[in-house]
Structure formats: C-alpha cells, structure tokens
Amino acid sequence: MLKNIRIVLINTFHPGNIGAAARAMKNMGLTQLWLVEPREYPHPDADSRAAGAKDVLDTARVVGSLDEAIADCQLVIGTSARNRTFDLPQLDARECGIKCAAESGDGEIAIVFGRETMGLHNDELKRCNFHVYIPANPEYPVLNVAQAIQLLSYEVWMAHEQPQVRSESAQYPRQGEMALFYEHLERVLRLTHFIIPQHEGRVLDKLHRFFNRSRPERAELGMLRGILASVEEVLGKQKK
C-alpha cells in the first residue's frame, strides 16, 4: 500500500534537498517522488545526497503544476511550518500517518511540501483536504524539508505496520474529478446569476474550501453533478 503514497515537492531550490528527500523516503518504504517545477534537476548534488536511494530519483516525476501532480489522488495533505488551517481539518504527524495508511489501499495519496524559504502558498493549501502541522520547539520550530519528510514518512511507516488502520470503505473522487466538478459548479452558478461578474466576492474560494473539507464520496459527487446537470437542462428549456 505504500506504493500509493507520493511525496510532492514544489519549486525546490536546492537540488541536494531533492536527494535528501529521496533518501528519507526510501528509509520508510516510500518510492513515489513528484517534483513540481524544481529549480535545478537533474543535478549531481541530488544524486550525491540520495546515497543509496538513487532508484527513487531515477523514477521521480517532474511536472509543471501542483494540479498535474495531484490529479489522480483521492487524498491530498498539505504541510506547513506554521499553524494555519484555512478552515481545513488539521492533523498532527501521527494522525497524518494513520490517515495515509487507512486510505492507501483505496487509491493515490499525496503529501505536499512547499518551498524551502516560504513553504506552500495559500492557493496551494486550498487544494488540500487536510493540513498537517509538526509541533516543535516554539523558540525554533522550523524544520528543513528533508527532516519534515523523514518525520512524516516515519509516521506513515509505523501506521502501515498496524493492520487495524489499513481499511476504509468510502470511495473518494480523484482531484481531477473534483476539478471538473468545480468547473461545472461555477458554470451553473453563473448561469443562475448566483455569481454576478461585477460582485463575485470570494464565493468560489469558500465553496472550494467547503468541498475540500467535507470530502464528498464518489457517489455523492455523482449526485451533485446530476443536480447541476438538471439545473442546466431546466435553464436550457426556459431559454427556448
């Protein structure tokens, strides 16, 4: 089940950190490394820091956006050095490991790490279902990215070793399916004039957060899409 859990690094500045991340992952049985627009990669420093985990680097996927990296994932967990949730449910490192182990048999899972200097941007955190925060000494709470990956990967490994957390019956949609739903929702809200172009406000942002937080199951999402399609059909008949 560990093969379904991916580590996603965004805009990594130092290539050595990519190698260190690969080594931390392999220590704990993780093999999927996704790199979103790394500054320099491939690079000899990455190979050097990876040590015996060169195979993780060799199979790393380099993509151009976070959306591409998580499109087929049913669960996305964003990391942050600061305690900020943006209305997302918050997990500590141990809870994150248990959550990943519980759902890893059902589909792909992404744990997303941001830039070395500033972490994840707010709009990236909004694409996540959960936010994981690693408590540390308040006088110096900052971990480097390899340390954070090692800690969370360890908790995933330990939870994976406990058979009782490996099953969860709910089937959740992938992020690509959620993206199509958001497009459909926006289209219908504009057709019904619920969203007025001159006064859009933050309706769509709030709805994204709501659905990311509530995590509708795949069948429930199908019902929501059906409702939206029904509204579109009625509006089409009215126009005729």
Disulfide bonds with the S-S distance in Angstrom:
none
